[in-house]
Amino acid sequence: MNEKQIAAEYSINFIEDGMLIGLGTGSTVRFMLASLAERVKQGLKITAVSSSAETTEMARSLKINLIDINSVDRIDLTIDGADEVDPELNGIKGGGGALLYEKVLASISSKNIWIVDSSKLVKKLGKFPLPVEVIPYGSKQLFDKFEKENFNPVFRERNGKRFITDSKNYIIDLNLNEIDNAAGLNASLNLFPGVVETGLFLGIADYVIAGKNEGCDVYERQKKDQPK
Ligand code: A5P
């Protein structure tokens, strides 16, 4: 079985009856949706909130009960994919272009689980181009600023056309190769007018399930001590 599928199927064990589940986006999530739909058919009662048009379409076709994000207070558990994950369980997401809604969903979720294949586990983030969602207005000038910063920006395209996110924005992918200070970079990117969100997901994943050959490894984020 493929590693994405193994991780996806394992993640279903974290779902309990009655939960409100956040559904991420991407090919690994698609495996998870298929398993979840099976469990629902067998009687599992859940309600879900989707992070993208793509996930909404698949969830609806599988008869997973979806509700609008604005009608909920908290999500019990969100299961999503990732493009890179470092040993502290910080990650890069947005390879599929759904980073903005994914981050909003994650931010209201009591628990976040990422499901990945073993190729996504890296020592340092940055090989995977960092997606930055930007508004179209002034995006050319924003792109120029990123070039001046040596971020090696590229406007994302799909089928020869500028990629448009679900919230009608563009994505500029930054080819950084290595990210030394992810928190600092994230903070400074958010200060550029026109940046909506970055694909740096820091301190968000509680668990990462990584498919590995025929099994999977489960990593839990070590929480820093909270000041009393
Ligand atoms: C969607 O925008 C992304 O954040 C995905 O979760 C991420 O790209 C992982 O995708 P795959 O599961 O397709 O590798």
Boltz pocket constraint, residues with backbone or C-beta under 6 A from the ligand:
constraints:
  - pocket:
      binder: B
      contacts: [[A, 24], [A, 25], [A, 26], [A, 27], [A, 28], [A, 29], [A, 80], [A, 81], [A, 82], [A, 83], [A, 92], [A, 93], [A, 94], [A, 95], [A, 96], [A, 97], [A, 98], [A, 99], [A, 102], [A, 115]]
      max_distance: 6.0
